[in-house]
Amino acid sequence: MPDLLLDVQGLETTFKTPDGVIHAVNGVSFGLKEGETLGVVGESGCGKSVTMHSMLRLIPTPPGKIVAGKAFFFGQDLLQMSTEEIRHVRGAQISMIFQDPMTSLNPVLTIGKQLAEPLMLHLGMTKKQAEDRATELLGMVGIPNARERLKDYPHQYSGGMRQRVMIAMALSCSPQILIADEPTTALDVTIQAQITDLVKRLRSELGMSIIWITHDLGVVAGLAQRVIVMYGGYIIEEADVKDLYSNPSHPYTIGLLGSLPRVDEQERHRLYSIEGAPPVLYNKPSACPFAPRCKWVMERCWNENPPLEPIASKHNVACWVDVKTGRPRS
């Protein structure tokens, strides 16, 4: 589609291990529009992070290998770029906030040096210009006494402040796309809310597109316009956020939503749990990867993997069963 800022098509990534080849991402396709926030949800190991790391060529090779797919950004395929070309895209045009800020920040370099480096590398700033911009960035993400704090090391910041530094670093070169890889997972609930509100504010101020990776559908509800749900290396449901919450149509999505605590319900009841465990994909699935855990499973699910198909405008599902009726989809 011509109006897409990012267009990923048929992405497949594998990892070679002593026990065999793991098929981590299996033909993932999605698009991102300018100014849009896309939520990517699913439990650990479903392929969310590997998909984004593959797109930015951050997969360690070996053992990882991108075996198929295209990822068009401004008409150029990120997967076909040279090492030098992709380096100029990462950080400058597409930035990423990683899960754990303590392991993402260099413990022996000051925050100021780490913030200034991409500014000098990508934007050609002098040391003084980079320091001024770094001070401005720390102020933007709500860190007081910003210029003085540039001299501090990561261990002198709290967990929430380190994550704010990571956001400042990701925004330093004014990227068109910000990828947030579970940026609030290691933080307590009040700090999670602050970081989410901060990203919302910065999105409206800077007009960038965001891909927010998480296992928490509650966070996505107030942040994203559109959601894709992943399982077993596949996208199994894709819809606008309101439609997904009001009309979940894949058994896995229903399970995820059922596991969320609700404050608007009158009666107490146990939270829903999805029995079983995610698949370890030593073989690319020829059947539905969710079949062993699905209460709607039928014979066809064990023999064929359903394609992602539209069931309504802007709502796609990969399932052989209509969960509302319990009958096969026509």
C-alpha positions as CSV (number, residue, x, y, z in Angstrom):
1,M,0.0,0.0,0.0
2,P,1.4,3.4,-1.0
3,D,0.4,5.2,2.2
4,L,2.4,2.9,4.5
5,L,5.5,4.2,6.2
6,L,6.7,0.7,6.9
7,D,5.6,-2.4,4.9
8,V,6.8,-5.8,6.1
9,Q,6.0,-8.8,3.9
10,G,6.5,-12.5,4.6
11,L,9.2,-12.2,7.2
12,E,10.7,-15.5,8.3
13,T,13.5,-15.9,10.9
14,T,15.1,-19.1,12.2
15,F,17.7,-19.9,14.9
16,K,20.1,-22.8,14.8
17,T,20.4,-24.5,18.2
18,P,22.1,-27.8,19.3
19,D,18.6,-29.4,19.4
20,G,17.6,-28.3,16.0
21,V,16.4,-25.2,14.0
22,I,13.8,-23.1,15.7
23,H,11.3,-21.4,13.4
24,A,10.8,-18.2,15.4
25,V,9.0,-16.0,12.9
26,N,6.9,-17.6,10.2
27,G,5.8,-15.4,7.3
28,V,4.8,-12.2,9.3
29,S,3.3,-9.4,7.2
30,F,2.1,-6.0,8.5
31,G,2.1,-2.3,7.7
32,L,2.5,0.9,9.7
33,K,1.0,4.3,8.7
34,E,2.5,7.7,9.4
35,G,1.6,8.9,12.9
36,E,0.0,5.5,13.8
37,T,0.6,3.5,17.0
38,L,0.6,-0.2,16.4
39,G,0.4,-2.6,19.4
40,V,2.0,-6.0,19.0
41,V,0.9,-8.5,21.7
42,G,1.4,-12.1,22.7
43,E,3.1,-14.2,25.4
44,S,6.8,-14.6,25.8
45,G,8.3,-16.6,22.9
46,C,5.6,-15.8,20.3
47,G,8.0,-13.9,18.0
48,K,7.2,-10.2,18.8
49,S,10.7,-9.0,19.6
50,V,12.4,-11.3,17.0
51,T,10.2,-9.8,14.3
52,M,11.3,-6.3,15.1
53,H,14.9,-7.2,15.6
54,S,14.9,-9.0,12.3
55,M,13.5,-6.0,10.5
56,L,16.3,-3.8,11.9
57,R,18.9,-6.6,11.3
58,L,19.7,-6.8,15.0
59,I,19.5,-10.7,14.9
60,P,22.9,-12.2,15.8
61,T,24.1,-14.2,12.8
62,P,24.8,-17.0,13.5
63,P,22.7,-18.5,15.2
64,G,19.9,-16.4,13.8
65,K,19.1,-16.2,10.1
66,I,16.5,-14.2,8.1
67,V,15.4,-16.7,5.6
68,A,12.7,-14.8,3.7
69,G,10.8,-11.6,3.5
70,K,10.9,-7.9,2.7
71,A,10.7,-4.8,4.9
72,F,10.1,-1.6,2.9
73,F,10.8,1.7,4.5
74,F,10.5,4.8,2.2
75,G,10.6,2.4,-0.7
76,Q,13.9,0.7,0.3
77,D,14.1,-2.9,1.6
78,L,15.8,-2.8,5.0
79,L,16.7,-6.5,4.6
80,Q,18.7,-5.8,1.4
81,M,20.6,-2.8,2.7
82,S,24.4,-2.9,3.3
83,T,25.7,-2.9,6.8
84,E,26.6,0.8,6.4
85,E,23.2,1.8,5.0
86,I,21.3,0.0,7.8
87,R,23.5,1.7,10.5
88,H,22.3,5.1,9.2
89,V,18.6,4.0,9.5
90,R,18.9,2.6,13.0
91,G,18.8,5.3,15.6
92,A,18.4,8.1,13.1
93,Q,15.1,7.1,11.3
94,I,13.9,4.0,13.2
95,S,14.8,3.9,16.9
96,M,14.2,1.2,19.5
97,I,13.7,1.3,23.3
98,F,14.8,-2.0,24.8
99,Q,13.3,-4.0,27.7
100,D,15.9,-3.6,30.3
101,P,17.5,-0.2,30.5
102,M,20.2,-1.4,33.0
103,T,21.7,-3.8,30.4
104,S,21.1,-1.5,27.5
105,L,23.0,1.4,28.9
106,N,26.8,1.2,29.2
107,P,27.7,1.2,32.9
108,V,31.1,2.7,32.5
109,L,30.0,5.7,30.4
110,T,28.2,8.8,31.7
111,I,24.6,9.4,30.6
112,G,25.7,12.5,28.8
113,K,28.3,10.7,26.7
114,Q,25.8,8.0,25.7
115,L,23.2,10.6,24.7
116,A,25.7,12.7,22.8
117,E,27.2,9.8,20.7
118,P,24.2,9.3,18.3
119,L,23.8,13.0,17.9
120,M,27.4,13.4,16.8
121,L,27.3,10.2,14.7
122,H,24.0,10.7,12.8
123,L,23.5,14.5,12.9
124,G,27.2,15.7,12.8
125,M,26.8,17.8,15.9
126,T,29.8,19.2,17.8
127,K,30.4,18.1,21.4
128,K,28.9,21.3,22.7
129,Q,25.9,21.1,20.4
130,A,25.4,17.5,21.4
131,E,25.6,18.3,25.1
132,D,23.0,21.1,24.7
133,R,20.7,18.8,22.8
134,A,21.2,16.0,25.4
135,T,20.2,18.4,28.2
136,E,17.1,19.4,26.2
137,L,16.2,15.7,25.7
138,L,16.5,14.8,29.4
139,G,14.3,17.8,30.2
140,M,11.8,16.6,27.6
141,V,11.4,13.2,29.3
142,G,11.0,14.7,32.8
143,I,14.4,14.4,34.4
144,P,15.1,17.4,36.7
145,N,18.4,19.2,36.8
146,A,19.2,17.8,33.4
147,R,22.6,19.4,32.7
148,E,24.0,18.2,36.1
149,R,22.5,14.7,35.6
150,L,24.5,14.3,32.3
151,K,27.6,13.7,34.4
152,D,26.0,10.8,36.3
153,Y,26.4,7.1,35.5
154,P,23.5,4.6,34.9
155,H,23.7,3.1,38.4
156,Q,23.0,6.6,39.8
157,Y,19.5,6.7,38.2
158,S,16.4,4.8,39.4
159,G,14.8,2.2,37.1
160,G,12.2,4.6,35.9
161,M,14.7,7.3,35.2
162,R,16.9,4.9,33.3
163,Q,14.0,4.0,31.1
164,R,13.4,7.8,30.5
165,V,17.0,8.0,29.4
166,M,16.4,5.2,27.0
167,I,13.4,7.1,25.6
168,A,15.5,10.3,25.3
169,M,18.2,8.4,23.5
170,A,15.7,6.8,21.1
171,L,14.2,10.2,20.3
172,S,17.5,12.1,20.0
173,C,17.6,12.1,16.2
174,S,13.8,12.7,15.7
175,P,13.1,9.2,14.2
176,Q,10.0,8.6,12.0
177,I,9.4,5.3,13.8
178,L,9.9,4.4,17.5
179,I,9.8,0.7,18.4
180,A,9.2,0.2,22.1
181,D,10.1,-3.4,23.1
182,E,8.2,-4.0,26.4
183,P,9.7,-0.8,27.8
184,T,7.7,-1.0,31.1
185,T,8.1,-4.7,32.0
186,A,10.7,-4.2,34.7
187,L,9.1,-1.2,36.3
188,D,6.5,-0.9,39.0
189,V,2.9,0.0,38.1
190,T,3.0,3.7,38.9
191,I,6.2,4.1,36.9
192,Q,4.7,2.1,34.0
193,A,1.8,4.6,33.9
194,Q,4.2,7.5,33.9
195,I,6.2,6.0,31.0
196,T,3.1,5.3,29.0
197,D,1.8,8.8,29.5
198,L,5.2,10.2,28.5
199,V,5.2,8.3,25.2
200,K,1.6,9.4,24.4
201,R,2.6,13.0,25.0
202,L,5.8,12.8,22.9
203,R,3.9,11.1,20.1
204,S,1.4,14.0,19.9
205,E,4.2,16.5,20.1
206,L,6.6,14.9,17.6
207,G,4.1,13.1,15.3
208,M,6.1,9.9,15.0
209,S,4.8,6.4,14.4
210,I,5.1,3.9,17.2
211,I,5.3,0.1,17.4
212,W,4.6,-0.9,21.1
213,I,5.5,-4.5,21.9
214,T,4.0,-6.0,25.0
215,H,2.3,-9.0,26.6
216,D,-0.1,-6.6,28.4
217,L,-3.4,-5.9,26.5
218,G,-4.3,-3.4,29.2
219,V,-1.5,-1.1,28.2
220,V,-2.3,-1.4,24.5
221,A,-6.0,-0.4,25.1
222,G,-5.1,3.2,26.0
223,L,-2.1,3.6,23.6
224,A,-2.6,2.0,20.2
225,Q,-4.9,2.6,17.3
226,R,-4.4,-0.9,15.9
227,V,-3.3,-4.2,17.4
228,I,-1.7,-7.4,16.0
229,V,-1.8,-10.6,18.1
230,M,1.0,-13.1,17.6
231,Y,1.3,-16.7,18.5
232,G,3.9,-19.3,17.5
233,G,5.7,-17.0,15.2
234,Y,2.4,-16.1,13.3
235,I,0.0,-13.1,13.3
236,I,-3.2,-14.8,14.4
237,E,-5.4,-11.7,14.7
238,E,-5.3,-8.1,13.5
239,A,-7.8,-5.3,14.1
240,D,-8.4,-1.7,15.2
241,V,-8.1,-1.6,19.0
242,K,-11.8,-1.0,19.8
243,D,-12.9,-3.8,17.4
244,L,-10.4,-6.2,19.0
245,Y,-11.6,-5.6,22.5
246,S,-15.3,-5.6,21.7
247,N,-15.1,-8.5,19.2
248,P,-12.1,-10.8,19.8
249,S,-12.4,-13.6,17.2
250,H,-9.4,-15.9,17.8
251,P,-9.5,-18.3,20.8
252,Y,-6.1,-17.1,21.9
253,T,-7.1,-13.4,21.9
254,I,-10.2,-14.3,23.9
255,G,-8.0,-16.1,26.4
256,L,-5.6,-13.1,26.7
257,L,-8.5,-10.7,27.2
258,G,-10.1,-13.0,29.7
259,S,-7.0,-13.1,31.8
260,L,-7.1,-9.3,32.4
261,P,-8.6,-8.2,35.8
262,R,-11.6,-5.9,35.3
263,V,-12.7,-3.1,37.6
264,D,-16.1,-2.6,35.9
265,E,-17.6,-6.0,36.8
266,Q,-20.1,-6.4,39.6
267,E,-19.4,-10.0,40.5
268,R,-16.1,-11.6,41.5
269,H,-14.9,-14.5,39.4
270,R,-11.6,-16.3,38.7
271,L,-9.5,-14.9,35.9
272,Y,-9.4,-17.0,32.8
273,S,-6.2,-19.0,32.2
274,I,-5.0,-20.6,29.0
275,E,-4.0,-24.2,29.7
276,G,-0.8,-25.7,28.3
277,A,2.3,-23.9,27.1
278,P,3.5,-22.2,23.8
279,P,4.9,-24.5,21.2
280,V,8.7,-24.9,20.6
281,L,8.9,-24.7,16.9
282,Y,11.6,-27.1,15.8
283,N,9.4,-27.7,12.8
284,K,7.4,-25.1,10.9
285,P,3.7,-25.9,11.9
286,S,1.6,-27.6,9.3
287,A,-1.4,-27.4,11.6
288,C,-2.8,-24.6,13.7
289,P,-0.1,-23.9,16.4
290,F,-2.7,-23.1,19.0
291,A,-4.7,-26.3,18.4
292,P,-3.3,-28.2,21.5
293,R,-4.5,-25.4,23.8
294,C,-7.8,-24.5,22.1
295,K,-11.3,-25.4,23.5
296,W,-12.9,-24.9,20.0
297,V,-10.4,-27.2,18.2
298,M,-11.8,-29.5,15.5
299,E,-10.4,-32.0,13.0
300,R,-9.3,-29.5,10.4
301,C,-7.2,-27.6,13.0
302,W,-4.9,-30.6,13.4
303,N,-4.3,-30.9,9.6
304,E,-4.1,-27.4,8.2
305,N,-2.7,-24.1,9.4
306,P,-5.4,-21.4,8.8
307,P,-4.3,-18.3,6.8
308,L,-4.9,-14.8,8.1
309,E,-8.2,-13.8,6.4
310,P,-10.6,-10.8,6.7
311,I,-13.8,-11.4,8.7
312,A,-14.8,-7.7,8.7
313,S,-13.4,-4.4,7.5
314,K,-9.9,-4.0,8.9
315,H,-10.3,-7.2,11.0
316,N,-8.3,-10.3,10.1
317,V,-8.2,-13.7,11.8
318,A,-6.3,-16.9,11.3
319,C,-8.9,-19.5,12.6
320,W,-11.0,-22.3,11.1
321,V,-13.7,-21.8,13.7
322,D,-16.3,-19.0,14.2
323,V,-15.9,-18.6,18.0
324,K,-19.4,-17.0,18.4
325,T,-21.2,-20.1,17.0
326,G,-18.5,-22.8,17.6
327,R,-19.0,-23.8,14.0
328,P,-16.5,-23.9,11.1
329,R,-16.1,-20.6,9.2
330,S,-17.9,-20.5,5.9
